[in-house]
Amino acid sequence: MALCGVCSTPNLRNLEVFQSAKNSSIGLRRNRGLWQPTSSVPVKFRCSSSLKSSSSSMEMEEDVQNNPSVSVEDESAHVKQFKWNDFKILDRVSIGHGGRADELVFEAIVQVPDSPLFNQGVVLRKLYTTHAQRRGRRAIEVLKKLVRRRLLYHSYSMQVHGYISNNLGDDPYSFTLVHGCHGSFSIRHWLQQSDWLPTLEATLALDEESFRRVGDDTTGGPAVSRQLRLIRILMRDLLIGVNYLHSHGLAHTELRLENVHISPVDRHIKVGILGNAADFGGDGPSTSSAYSTMDRRQMMIAFDMRCVGFMMAKMVLQELMDPIIFAKLKSFLAKGNDPSSLREFFVTTLNTNSESGNTGVQILDRNWGAGWNLLSSLIATRPSKRISCLDALKHPFLCGPRWRVAPSMDIIRWGLGSTAVRISEEYIYRMPQRQRLAHFIELMEMLNPCPKPNCWLELLPGKWRLLYSTGKHIGLTLRQPSTRALIGSVHLTVTRASEANNASLSFTSDIGFTAITSKEWPHDKTGATGKLQTLSQFRLVAGKRIYLKEEKKNIGKFSMGEPDAEEGLVEKLETKKWKKVVPFKEFPSSLPVAKLVSGEIEVTMSMNDRIESPGNVIGEVRKQIPQEIFDLSKLVCGTYIDSRLLVLRCVNGSALLFTRSSLDHKSM
C-alpha cells in the first residue's frame, strides 16, 4: 500500500523539529544546515499504488536511481502530514504498544475519506523529550532510505505513515509519529501467555505450506517439535528483516522482544519503527579511512547479532524471561566465560531439577546440539566471531529435515562433542554406550582443530568438569564397601604457572565427596562433606600419538573391558560419509598431540566434619574415580581441545573427557 498524500513541506529528508526561544512556532530544517525554509504554499504530489505489476515497479526504481530529482519527490510522497482531527481516537491501547516514559501512545482510526488509510487502525506515538523526538524524526529518515524497496520495507518493518503537525494551540514541544498497528502483542507479550504456543499457531494460521518454507514436512506432533517449527519460522523471518537493514547500510541497534511485533495479516515479523537505526557510515568526517568505516560496520552488525541471540535464547529457554535469571546469564558472559559452554551453565546452574522435562534444552539438543552452536555463534564474546544473518539462515538449526545442508567442519566437531556429552549424561554405561563414546572420542581426536601447543596454551587454562573416563566407571558400582562415599563434581583447573615460562602450567584436581558415617545407606544421603585436591606442575611440548598396529590386540584391556575403539574407527572412516569429512584418505600412523611433562605432586584433603577413619574414606574415593585424577603424573598428552571440550590421554591409553565449566560456578 502506498503511503502518500498532500504534504506542506515538499522535502522532508532529514527533517528536524526545533523550537524558537521567542515564540512557540515549529519549523522544519534539514540536517547540517543544507535545507533552507520554504514557502508555506502547499505542494501536491501524485501517489503511486504499490499494487502495480513488478515490471512497472522495476522501471520506477530505475528511474529513481537515474534521476535524483524524481527520487526526492517520490520519497517525499511517502510521508504524510496529518492533523489531529484526521483521526478518531480509541478508548484503549493494546499492551503490546506500550511506550516509554517519554511517549504517550494512542490507537486511532483514520477518518480522511481520500486517504488510502481510510478506516484503518494506526498508532499515534506522541514524543515529548528531545531524545524521543529524535527517534521519531529518524524513523522518517529511514523510511526514505528504504522506500525504493517498499515491498520488503512493508513486510519486515513497522510502517511509518507520517507525522502530525501541531497547531499554535497544541504543545509546541511534542512531535507525534503515525505508524502502523501490527497486532496487539509484541513477541515478549506472546511468550508471557500461558498458552502462547497454540494461540500463536492459530493467530498465524500456520499450515503445511508455512512449515515447508522452513524445510519441515510434518505438522502437529509433541510440544517440542511444534515449538521448534515455530521458532524456525520466527527466527528466519527476523533474520531476513535484520539482513534487509544491514544490506542497506543500517543497523537496528535496539532489537528486543518488546520492540518486535508479529502481524497476523501478512504473518511477518515487524522489527519496530527503526527510530534508533544507525548508518554504518556514521556522521564522522569525510577524511575517515575505509578501514575505520568497515570496522564500524562490523561492530554494528555484531551488536545486532548479539541482540538477535538474546532474543533467540528467550524464545527457546523460557526461564530467561525472568529478569533475575537473565541477569545471571549476562553476568556469566561478562565474567569472560565462553558462550560455547552455555549448556553446561544452564543445565547445572539454572535448571538442575528439570533437565529432562525442559522443552528449551530438548530443542537446542536436537540435531546433534545444533541449537547451542547457533546460540553461541550469535552471542560470541568477540564481535568478529559472531555469525552473520546469511550464515545463520543456512545454519542446520534453522533448516528443516527436507533441506540438506552441508555442515561445516566446526559444526561436525560440535555435533560429535554434543553427542558424547549427551551419552555421558545418561549414566548408562553398557557396552553399546561405551562403544559409541569410544568411537566419538576417537573421531574428535582425528578432527582436532588445535594440534599445535600454542593453541593449547590459549585454550587450556580454565576450569574443566570431568564427564567420562574410558578406563573406569566413575562413581558407585555394585560393590558393598565398608566405608561409603558419594562422589560429587570432579573438576580440573588449569592455570599458567608463571608469566616468564609460557609453557609451564599448573594442574589442580578438585574431587568433592560426601562421607556416609552410618553403616546402612540413609535415605537422604547426608554426611560429612569433604574435598580431595591434587596439585602438580606440567610443561606443555609438542608430541605425537603413534598407532602401533602390531600391538593392536593388547590395546584397550582396561578395568572396564573397554572395547577396541580403533578397529571400529577404521571401519567407520572407510565409509563414504566420513571420507568426505576426515582430512586424510587412510588411517594415520600418528597424530600430533600436546605432550604433558609432569613435575612433583601435592595431595591435600579437607573435611567439614570430623570422621573416625579418614584413610578409609580416601581409599574409597580413589576406588570410585579414575586414578589419573588422583595421580596427575599419569596424564600423558592432550589429544583434543576447543572452547567447550577437552580430551586427555593417560599412560594406560584410556581417555578422559572434560567439559568447560564456568569460572565462578558457585556464586551464580
C-alpha positions as CSV (number, residue, x, y, z in Angstrom):
1,M,0.0,0.0,0.0
2,A,1.4,3.4,-1.0
3,L,1.6,5.8,1.9
4,C,1.3,9.2,0.5
5,G,-0.8,12.4,0.5
6,V,-0.7,16.2,0.4
7,C,2.4,17.5,2.1
8,S,3.0,21.1,3.1
9,T,6.8,20.5,3.3
10,P,7.9,19.2,-0.1
11,N,11.3,17.9,1.1
12,L,11.2,16.1,4.5
13,R,14.5,14.3,4.2
14,N,16.5,14.5,7.4
15,L,13.9,16.9,8.9
16,E,14.4,18.3,12.4
17,V,11.8,19.9,14.7
18,F,13.1,22.9,16.5
19,Q,11.6,25.5,18.7
20,S,12.2,29.1,18.7
21,A,13.1,30.7,22.0
22,K,10.9,33.7,21.3
23,N,7.7,32.0,20.1
24,S,6.1,28.6,20.1
25,S,6.1,28.1,16.3
26,I,7.6,24.8,15.0
27,G,9.9,24.9,11.9
28,L,11.5,22.3,9.7
29,R,15.1,22.3,8.6
30,R,17.4,19.9,7.1
31,N,20.4,18.4,8.9
32,R,23.8,20.2,8.7
33,G,22.1,23.4,7.5
34,L,21.7,22.2,3.9
35,W,18.0,23.0,3.7
36,Q,16.5,26.4,3.8
37,P,12.9,27.3,4.9
38,T,10.5,27.1,2.0
39,S,7.2,28.9,1.4
40,S,4.1,27.7,3.2
41,V,2.3,27.2,-0.1
42,P,1.1,23.5,-0.1
43,V,2.6,21.4,-2.9
44,K,0.8,18.3,-4.1
45,F,2.4,15.1,-5.3
46,R,0.9,12.3,-7.3
47,C,0.9,9.0,-5.4
48,S,1.5,5.6,-7.0
49,S,-0.1,2.4,-5.9
50,S,2.1,-0.4,-4.5
51,L,-0.2,-3.0,-6.2
52,K,1.2,-2.4,-9.7
53,S,3.0,-5.1,-11.6
54,S,6.5,-6.0,-10.9
55,S,7.7,-4.6,-14.2
56,S,6.4,-1.2,-13.6
57,S,8.0,-1.2,-10.1
58,M,11.3,-2.1,-11.6
59,E,11.0,0.7,-14.1
60,M,10.2,3.1,-11.4
61,E,13.2,2.1,-9.3
62,E,15.5,2.5,-12.3
63,D,14.1,6.0,-12.9
64,V,14.6,6.9,-9.3
65,Q,18.2,5.8,-9.4
66,N,18.9,7.7,-12.7
67,N,17.1,10.9,-11.8
68,P,17.8,12.3,-8.3
69,S,15.1,14.9,-8.6
70,V,12.5,12.3,-9.1
71,S,13.8,10.4,-6.2
72,V,13.3,13.3,-3.8
73,E,9.7,13.9,-4.9
74,D,8.9,10.2,-4.8
75,E,10.3,9.7,-1.4
76,S,8.6,12.7,0.0
77,A,5.3,11.4,-1.2
78,H,5.5,8.5,1.2
79,V,5.4,10.7,4.3
80,K,2.0,12.1,5.2
81,Q,1.4,15.1,7.3
82,F,-1.7,14.6,9.4
83,K,-3.8,16.7,11.8
84,W,-5.4,15.5,15.0
85,N,-8.9,15.9,13.6
86,D,-7.9,13.3,10.9
87,F,-8.3,10.5,13.4
88,K,-10.9,9.0,15.7
89,I,-9.1,8.3,18.9
90,L,-10.0,5.0,20.5
91,D,-10.5,4.5,24.2
92,R,-8.0,1.7,24.6
93,V,-4.3,0.9,23.9
94,S,-3.1,-2.6,23.4
95,I,-0.4,-3.7,25.9
96,G,2.0,-4.5,23.1
97,H,2.1,-0.9,22.0
98,G,3.1,0.4,25.5
99,G,5.6,3.1,25.1
100,R,8.4,4.6,27.2
101,A,8.2,7.3,29.9
102,D,8.8,10.0,27.3
103,E,6.0,8.7,25.0
104,L,2.2,8.9,25.0
105,V,0.6,6.2,22.9
106,F,-2.9,6.3,21.3
107,E,-4.7,3.9,19.0
108,A,-6.8,5.6,16.4
109,I,-8.7,5.1,13.1
110,V,-8.1,7.3,10.1
111,Q,-11.1,9.4,9.1
112,V,-9.9,11.0,5.9
113,P,-12.0,9.6,3.0
114,D,-9.4,10.4,0.4
115,S,-6.6,8.7,2.3
116,P,-5.6,5.2,1.3
117,L,-5.6,4.5,5.1
118,F,-9.3,5.4,5.4
119,N,-10.9,3.3,8.2
120,Q,-7.6,1.6,9.1
121,G,-6.2,1.4,12.5
122,V,-2.9,3.3,13.3
123,V,-0.8,4.1,16.3
124,L,-0.2,7.7,17.4
125,R,3.1,8.0,19.3
126,K,3.4,11.4,20.9
127,L,7.0,12.1,21.7
128,Y,7.9,14.7,24.3
129,T,11.6,14.8,25.1
130,T,14.3,15.8,22.7
131,H,15.6,12.2,22.6
132,A,12.2,10.8,21.8
133,Q,11.6,13.3,19.0
134,R,15.0,12.4,17.6
135,R,13.8,8.8,17.4
136,G,10.6,9.9,15.6
137,R,12.4,12.0,13.0
138,R,15.0,9.2,12.5
139,A,12.1,6.8,11.7
140,I,11.0,9.1,8.8
141,E,14.6,9.4,7.5
142,V,14.9,5.6,7.5
143,L,11.6,5.3,5.6
144,K,13.0,7.5,2.9
145,K,16.2,5.5,2.7
146,L,14.3,2.2,2.3
147,V,11.4,3.4,0.2
148,R,12.9,2.1,-3.0
149,R,12.3,-1.4,-1.9
150,R,8.9,-0.8,-0.4
151,L,7.8,-4.5,-0.5
152,L,10.5,-5.6,1.9
153,Y,10.1,-2.5,4.0
154,H,6.4,-3.1,4.4
155,S,7.0,-6.8,5.1
156,Y,9.6,-6.5,7.8
157,S,9.3,-3.1,9.3
158,M,6.5,-1.4,11.3
159,Q,5.2,1.0,8.6
160,V,5.7,4.7,9.4
161,H,2.8,6.6,7.7
162,G,3.8,10.2,8.7
163,Y,3.5,12.7,11.5
164,I,1.0,15.1,13.0
165,S,1.7,18.8,12.6
166,N,0.9,20.8,15.7
167,N,-1.3,23.9,15.7
168,L,-0.4,27.0,17.6
169,G,-2.7,25.9,20.4
170,D,-1.0,22.5,20.7
171,D,2.0,21.6,22.7
172,P,4.9,23.1,20.7
173,Y,7.4,20.7,22.4
174,S,5.9,17.5,21.1
175,F,6.2,15.5,17.9
176,T,3.6,12.8,17.1
177,L,4.6,9.9,14.9
178,V,1.9,7.9,13.0
179,H,2.8,4.3,12.3
180,G,1.0,1.0,11.6
181,C,-0.8,-1.1,14.1
182,H,0.5,-4.7,13.6
183,G,-1.2,-6.9,16.0
184,S,-1.8,-6.2,19.7
185,F,1.1,-8.1,21.1
186,S,4.9,-8.0,20.8
187,I,6.8,-11.3,20.9
188,R,7.6,-10.7,24.6
189,H,3.9,-10.4,25.4
190,W,3.1,-13.5,23.4
191,L,5.7,-15.6,25.3
192,Q,4.3,-14.4,28.6
193,Q,1.0,-16.0,27.9
194,S,0.4,-19.4,29.5
195,D,-1.0,-20.9,26.2
196,W,1.2,-18.9,23.9
197,L,2.1,-21.9,21.6
198,P,-1.4,-22.9,20.4
199,T,-2.6,-19.3,20.4
200,L,0.2,-18.1,18.3
201,E,-0.1,-21.0,15.9
202,A,-3.8,-20.2,15.5
203,T,-3.1,-16.5,15.1
204,L,-0.5,-17.0,12.4
205,A,-2.7,-19.7,10.7
206,L,0.3,-22.0,10.3
207,D,-0.3,-24.7,7.8
208,E,1.8,-27.3,5.8
209,E,2.9,-24.6,3.4
210,S,4.3,-22.5,6.3
211,F,6.3,-25.4,7.6
212,R,7.6,-26.2,4.1
213,R,9.2,-22.8,4.0
214,V,11.5,-23.8,6.8
215,G,12.2,-27.3,5.4
216,D,9.8,-29.3,7.5
217,D,7.4,-31.8,6.0
218,T,5.3,-32.6,9.1
219,T,2.7,-30.9,11.2
220,G,1.5,-31.3,14.8
221,G,3.4,-33.7,17.0
222,P,4.7,-33.1,20.5
223,A,5.2,-29.7,22.0
224,V,9.0,-29.8,21.4
225,S,8.5,-30.3,17.6
226,R,5.8,-27.7,17.4
227,Q,7.8,-25.1,19.2
228,L,10.9,-25.9,17.2
229,R,9.0,-25.3,13.9
230,L,7.5,-22.0,15.2
231,I,11.0,-20.8,16.4
232,R,12.4,-21.6,13.0
233,I,9.7,-19.6,11.3
234,L,10.1,-16.6,13.7
235,M,13.9,-16.7,13.6
236,R,14.2,-17.0,9.9
237,D,11.7,-14.1,9.4
238,L,13.6,-12.0,12.0
239,L,17.0,-12.7,10.3
240,I,15.6,-11.8,6.9
241,G,14.4,-8.5,8.2
242,V,17.6,-7.7,10.0
243,N,19.6,-8.6,6.9
244,Y,17.4,-6.3,4.9
245,L,18.5,-3.4,7.1
246,H,22.2,-4.5,7.0
247,S,22.2,-4.7,3.3
248,H,21.0,-1.1,3.1
249,G,23.8,0.2,5.4
250,L,21.7,0.4,8.6
251,A,21.9,-1.3,12.0
252,H,18.8,-1.6,14.1
253,T,20.7,-1.2,17.5
254,E,17.5,-1.8,19.5
255,L,16.4,-5.4,18.8
256,R,14.4,-6.6,21.8
257,L,11.4,-8.8,22.2
258,E,9.2,-5.9,23.2
259,N,10.2,-4.0,20.1
260,V,9.3,-6.7,17.6
261,H,5.7,-7.5,16.6
262,I,4.1,-10.2,14.7
263,S,1.5,-9.2,12.1
264,P,-1.4,-11.7,11.7
265,V,-2.2,-10.1,8.3
266,D,0.9,-10.9,6.4
267,R,2.4,-13.3,9.0
268,H,5.7,-11.4,9.1
269,I,7.8,-10.1,11.9
270,K,8.0,-6.3,12.2
271,V,11.3,-5.1,13.6
272,G,10.0,-1.9,15.0
273,I,9.7,1.7,13.8
274,L,13.5,2.0,13.3
275,G,13.8,5.1,15.3
276,N,17.2,4.2,16.6
277,A,18.6,2.8,13.3
278,A,22.2,3.9,12.7
279,D,24.1,4.3,9.5
280,F,27.2,2.3,9.0
281,G,29.0,5.3,7.7
282,G,28.1,7.4,10.7
283,D,28.3,11.2,10.9
284,G,32.1,11.4,11.2
285,P,34.4,13.5,8.9
286,S,34.8,12.6,5.3
287,T,38.5,12.0,5.8
288,S,37.9,8.8,7.8
289,S,39.6,5.8,6.3
290,A,37.9,2.9,4.6
291,Y,39.2,0.7,7.3
292,S,37.6,2.6,10.2
293,T,34.3,2.6,8.2
294,M,34.5,-1.2,7.7
295,D,35.4,-1.7,11.4
296,R,32.3,0.4,12.4
297,R,30.1,-1.7,10.1
298,Q,31.3,-5.0,11.5
299,M,30.9,-3.7,15.1
300,M,27.3,-2.5,14.5
301,I,26.4,-5.8,12.7
302,A,27.9,-7.7,15.5
303,F,25.9,-5.8,18.1
304,D,22.6,-6.5,16.2
305,M,23.5,-10.2,16.0
306,R,24.2,-10.3,19.7
307,C,20.7,-8.9,20.3
308,V,19.2,-11.5,18.0
309,G,21.0,-14.2,20.0
310,F,19.5,-12.9,23.2
311,M,16.0,-12.9,21.6
312,M,16.5,-16.5,20.4
313,A,17.6,-17.5,23.9
314,K,14.5,-16.1,25.5
315,M,12.2,-17.6,22.8
316,V,13.7,-21.1,23.4
317,L,14.6,-21.1,27.0
318,Q,11.6,-19.7,28.8
319,E,13.4,-19.4,32.1
320,L,15.4,-16.5,30.7
321,M,12.2,-14.4,30.6
322,D,12.7,-14.0,34.3
323,P,14.9,-10.8,34.7
324,I,16.8,-12.3,37.6
325,I,17.8,-15.4,35.6
326,F,18.6,-13.3,32.5
327,A,20.9,-11.2,34.7
328,K,22.7,-14.3,35.7
329,L,23.2,-15.2,32.1
330,K,24.7,-11.7,31.3
331,S,26.9,-12.0,34.4
332,F,28.1,-15.4,33.2
333,L,29.2,-13.8,29.9
334,A,30.6,-10.7,31.5
335,K,33.0,-12.8,33.6
336,G,34.7,-14.0,30.5
337,N,33.1,-17.4,30.1
338,D,32.8,-18.7,26.6
339,P,29.3,-18.9,25.2
340,S,30.0,-22.4,23.9
341,S,29.7,-23.6,27.5
342,L,26.3,-22.1,27.8
343,R,24.6,-25.5,28.0
344,E,26.9,-26.5,30.9
345,F,25.9,-23.3,32.7
346,F,22.2,-23.6,32.0
347,V,21.8,-27.2,33.0
348,T,24.0,-27.1,36.1
349,T,23.0,-23.7,37.4
350,L,19.6,-22.6,36.2
351,N,17.8,-25.8,35.6
352,T,19.3,-28.5,37.8
353,N,16.0,-30.1,38.7
354,S,14.1,-30.2,35.4
355,E,16.6,-31.0,32.7
356,S,14.7,-34.0,31.3
357,G,11.5,-32.1,31.2
358,N,12.7,-28.8,29.9
359,T,11.5,-28.1,26.4
360,G,14.1,-25.5,25.6
361,V,17.0,-27.8,26.4
362,Q,15.5,-30.5,24.3
363,I,15.0,-28.1,21.3
364,L,18.6,-27.0,21.4
365,D,19.9,-30.5,21.9
366,R,18.3,-31.7,18.7
367,N,20.3,-32.3,15.5
368,W,23.5,-33.0,17.4
369,G,23.2,-29.9,19.5
370,A,22.9,-27.5,16.5
371,G,20.8,-25.0,18.5
372,W,23.6,-24.5,21.1
373,N,26.0,-24.0,18.3
374,L,23.9,-21.3,16.7
375,L,23.2,-19.6,20.0
376,S,26.9,-19.5,20.9
377,S,27.7,-18.1,17.5
378,L,25.2,-15.3,17.9
379,I,26.4,-14.1,21.3
380,A,30.1,-14.9,20.8
381,T,32.4,-12.9,23.1
382,R,34.5,-11.5,20.2
383,P,32.4,-9.4,17.7
384,S,34.5,-10.8,14.8
385,K,33.4,-14.3,15.7
386,R,29.7,-13.7,15.6
387,I,27.7,-15.2,12.8
388,S,26.1,-13.1,10.1
389,C,22.4,-13.1,9.1
390,L,23.0,-15.0,5.8
391,D,25.2,-17.6,7.5
392,A,22.6,-18.0,10.3
393,L,19.9,-18.6,7.7
394,K,21.9,-21.5,6.4
395,H,22.6,-23.0,9.8
396,P,21.3,-26.6,10.3
397,F,19.2,-25.5,13.3
398,L,17.1,-23.2,11.2
399,C,16.8,-25.7,8.3
400,G,14.3,-28.5,8.5
401,P,14.9,-32.1,7.5
402,R,13.8,-31.5,3.9
403,W,16.7,-29.1,3.4
404,R,20.0,-30.9,3.2
405,V,22.6,-28.5,4.4
406,A,26.3,-29.4,4.0
407,P,27.6,-28.8,7.6
408,S,31.0,-27.2,8.1
409,M,33.8,-28.9,9.9
410,D,33.2,-26.8,13.0
411,I,29.6,-28.0,13.1
412,I,30.7,-31.6,12.6
413,R,33.1,-31.3,15.6
414,W,30.3,-29.7,17.6
415,G,27.9,-32.5,16.8
416,L,30.4,-35.2,17.8
417,G,31.1,-33.5,21.1
418,S,27.4,-32.8,21.9
419,T,26.5,-36.4,21.3
420,A,29.3,-37.6,23.5
421,V,28.2,-35.3,26.3
422,R,24.6,-36.4,26.0
423,I,25.6,-40.1,26.2
424,S,27.8,-39.5,29.2
425,E,24.9,-37.7,30.9
426,E,22.6,-40.7,30.6
427,Y,24.9,-42.5,33.0
428,I,24.0,-45.9,31.5
429,Y,27.4,-47.3,30.5
430,R,26.5,-50.6,28.9
431,M,28.7,-52.0,26.1
432,P,26.8,-50.2,23.2
433,Q,27.1,-46.8,25.0
434,R,30.8,-47.3,25.8
435,Q,31.5,-48.3,22.2
436,R,29.7,-45.2,20.9
437,L,31.6,-43.0,23.3
438,A,34.9,-44.5,22.4
439,H,34.2,-44.0,18.7
440,F,33.1,-40.4,19.1
441,I,36.2,-39.6,21.2
442,E,38.5,-41.1,18.6
443,L,36.7,-39.2,15.8
444,M,37.1,-36.0,17.8
445,E,40.8,-36.6,18.1
446,M,41.1,-37.2,14.4
447,L,39.4,-33.8,13.8
448,N,41.3,-31.9,16.5
449,P,41.2,-28.2,15.4
450,C,44.2,-27.3,17.7
451,P,47.1,-29.6,17.1
452,K,49.8,-27.1,17.9
453,P,50.9,-26.3,21.5
454,N,50.5,-22.6,21.1
455,C,46.7,-23.1,20.6
456,W,46.6,-25.4,23.6
457,L,48.3,-22.7,25.8
458,E,45.5,-20.3,24.8
459,L,42.5,-22.6,25.3
460,L,43.6,-25.0,28.1
461,P,43.6,-22.5,31.1
462,G,40.3,-22.6,32.8
463,K,38.0,-24.9,34.8
464,W,37.0,-28.3,33.4
465,R,34.5,-30.8,34.7
466,L,35.1,-34.5,34.3
467,L,32.3,-36.2,32.3
468,Y,33.6,-39.6,31.3
469,S,36.5,-42.0,31.5
470,T,37.0,-44.8,29.0
471,G,39.1,-46.7,31.6
472,K,36.9,-46.6,34.7
473,H,33.3,-46.3,35.7
474,I,33.1,-43.0,37.7
475,G,31.1,-43.2,41.0
476,L,29.4,-46.1,42.8
477,T,29.3,-49.6,41.4
478,L,27.7,-52.9,42.7
479,R,30.4,-53.2,45.4
480,Q,29.4,-53.1,49.1
481,P,32.2,-51.0,50.6
482,S,32.9,-50.8,54.3
483,T,33.2,-47.1,54.2
484,R,30.6,-45.4,52.0
485,A,31.4,-42.2,50.0
486,L,29.4,-40.3,47.3
487,I,31.4,-38.6,44.6
488,G,30.2,-35.1,43.7
489,S,31.7,-33.0,40.9
490,V,35.2,-33.6,39.7
491,H,37.0,-30.6,38.3
492,L,40.4,-30.0,36.8
493,T,41.6,-26.4,37.0
494,V,44.4,-25.3,34.7
495,T,46.3,-22.0,35.3
496,R,49.6,-20.6,34.0
497,A,52.3,-21.3,36.5
498,S,54.4,-18.2,35.6
499,E,54.5,-15.3,33.1
500,A,58.1,-15.9,32.3
501,N,57.6,-19.5,31.1
502,N,54.5,-19.6,29.0
503,A,54.7,-23.4,28.5
504,S,54.5,-24.1,32.3
505,L,51.0,-24.9,33.6
506,S,49.6,-25.7,37.0
507,F,47.0,-28.6,37.1
508,T,44.7,-28.8,40.2
509,S,42.1,-31.6,40.5
510,D,39.3,-31.0,43.0
511,I,37.2,-34.0,44.0
512,G,34.1,-33.2,46.0
513,F,32.7,-36.1,48.0
514,T,30.3,-36.9,50.9
515,A,31.4,-39.5,53.6
516,I,28.4,-41.5,54.9
517,T,29.1,-42.3,58.6
518,S,26.2,-44.7,59.2
519,K,26.5,-48.4,58.5
520,E,23.4,-48.5,56.2
521,W,22.7,-46.2,53.3
522,P,20.5,-43.4,54.6
523,H,17.6,-42.2,52.5
524,D,18.7,-38.6,52.4
525,K,22.4,-39.5,51.7
526,T,23.7,-36.8,54.1
527,G,27.1,-37.0,55.7
528,A,30.4,-35.2,56.2
529,T,31.4,-33.3,53.1
530,G,35.0,-33.0,52.0
531,K,37.3,-32.2,49.2
532,L,40.4,-34.1,47.9
533,Q,42.8,-31.8,46.0
534,T,45.8,-32.8,43.9
535,L,48.3,-30.2,42.6
536,S,51.0,-30.7,40.0
537,Q,53.1,-28.6,37.6
538,F,53.2,-29.5,33.9
539,R,55.2,-28.4,30.9
540,L,53.5,-28.4,27.5
541,V,55.5,-29.5,24.5
542,A,54.7,-30.8,21.0
543,G,54.4,-34.5,20.6
544,K,52.9,-37.3,18.5
545,R,50.5,-40.1,19.3
546,I,51.7,-43.3,17.4
547,Y,49.3,-46.1,16.5
548,L,51.1,-49.4,16.8
549,K,49.3,-51.9,14.5
550,E,51.3,-54.9,15.7
551,E,50.1,-54.3,19.3
552,K,46.5,-53.9,18.3
553,K,45.4,-56.9,20.3
554,N,46.7,-55.6,23.5
555,I,45.0,-52.2,23.2
556,G,42.0,-51.3,25.3
557,K,42.2,-54.0,28.0
558,F,41.3,-51.7,30.9
559,S,39.4,-52.3,34.2
560,M,36.0,-52.0,32.4
561,G,36.9,-54.3,29.5
562,E,37.0,-51.3,27.1
563,P,36.1,-52.3,23.5
564,D,38.7,-51.9,20.8
565,A,37.8,-48.4,19.6
566,E,40.5,-48.2,16.9
567,E,39.1,-51.2,15.0
568,G,35.6,-49.7,14.8
569,L,37.0,-46.4,13.9
570,V,38.9,-47.8,10.9
571,E,35.7,-49.3,9.6
572,K,33.8,-46.0,10.2
573,L,36.4,-44.0,8.3
574,E,36.2,-46.3,5.3
575,T,32.5,-45.3,4.7
576,K,31.6,-42.8,2.0
577,K,30.1,-40.4,4.5
578,W,33.3,-40.0,6.7
579,K,35.7,-40.0,3.7
580,K,34.4,-36.5,2.8
581,V,34.9,-35.2,6.3
582,V,38.2,-36.7,7.5
583,P,41.2,-34.7,6.1
584,F,43.2,-37.9,5.2
585,K,42.4,-40.8,3.0
586,E,43.6,-43.7,5.2
587,F,44.0,-44.3,8.9
588,P,47.1,-42.4,10.0
589,S,50.1,-43.9,11.8
590,S,50.4,-40.9,14.1
591,L,48.6,-37.7,15.1
592,P,50.1,-34.5,16.6
593,V,49.3,-34.0,20.3
594,A,50.2,-31.7,23.2
595,K,52.6,-33.7,25.3
596,L,52.3,-33.2,29.1
597,V,55.5,-33.4,31.2
598,S,54.6,-33.6,34.9
599,G,56.5,-32.5,38.0
600,E,56.0,-33.1,41.7
601,I,52.6,-33.9,43.1
602,E,51.0,-32.4,46.2
603,V,47.8,-34.0,47.7
604,T,45.6,-32.4,50.4
605,M,42.3,-33.3,51.9
606,S,39.8,-31.2,53.9
607,M,36.7,-32.2,55.8
608,N,33.9,-30.0,57.1
609,D,33.2,-32.5,59.9
610,R,35.4,-34.8,61.9
611,I,35.3,-38.5,60.9
612,E,36.9,-41.6,62.6
613,S,38.8,-43.1,59.7
614,P,39.8,-40.6,57.1
615,G,42.2,-43.0,55.5
616,N,39.4,-45.4,54.6
617,V,37.4,-42.5,53.1
618,I,40.4,-41.5,50.9
619,G,40.7,-45.2,49.8
620,E,37.1,-45.4,48.8
621,V,37.2,-42.1,46.9
622,R,40.3,-43.3,45.0
623,K,38.4,-46.5,44.0
624,Q,35.5,-44.6,42.6
625,I,37.4,-42.1,40.4
626,P,40.0,-42.6,37.7
627,Q,43.5,-42.9,39.1
628,E,44.7,-40.2,36.8
629,I,42.7,-37.6,38.6
630,F,44.3,-38.6,41.9
631,D,47.8,-39.1,40.4
632,L,48.1,-36.3,37.8
633,S,51.5,-37.6,36.7
634,K,49.7,-40.4,34.8
635,L,48.3,-37.8,32.3
636,V,50.4,-38.2,29.2
637,C,49.0,-35.9,26.5
638,G,46.1,-33.8,25.3
639,T,44.5,-35.1,22.0
640,Y,41.5,-32.7,21.6
641,I,40.6,-29.2,22.7
642,D,38.2,-26.5,21.7
643,S,36.4,-23.8,23.5
644,R,34.0,-26.3,25.0
645,L,35.5,-29.8,25.3
646,L,38.9,-31.4,26.3
647,V,40.2,-34.9,25.9
648,L,43.3,-36.1,27.8
649,R,45.0,-39.4,27.3
650,C,46.5,-41.4,30.2
651,V,49.5,-43.6,30.5
652,N,47.4,-46.8,30.0
653,G,45.8,-45.4,26.9
654,S,42.4,-44.5,28.4
655,A,40.8,-41.1,27.6
656,L,39.3,-38.6,30.0
657,L,36.5,-36.3,28.6
658,F,36.0,-32.9,30.2
659,T,33.6,-30.0,29.5
660,R,34.4,-26.4,30.3
661,S,32.8,-25.1,33.5
662,S,32.1,-21.6,34.5
663,L,34.8,-19.6,36.1
664,D,32.8,-18.8,39.2
665,H,30.2,-21.6,39.3
666,K,29.2,-21.5,42.9
667,S,28.5,-17.8,43.0
668,M,26.0,-17.9,40.2
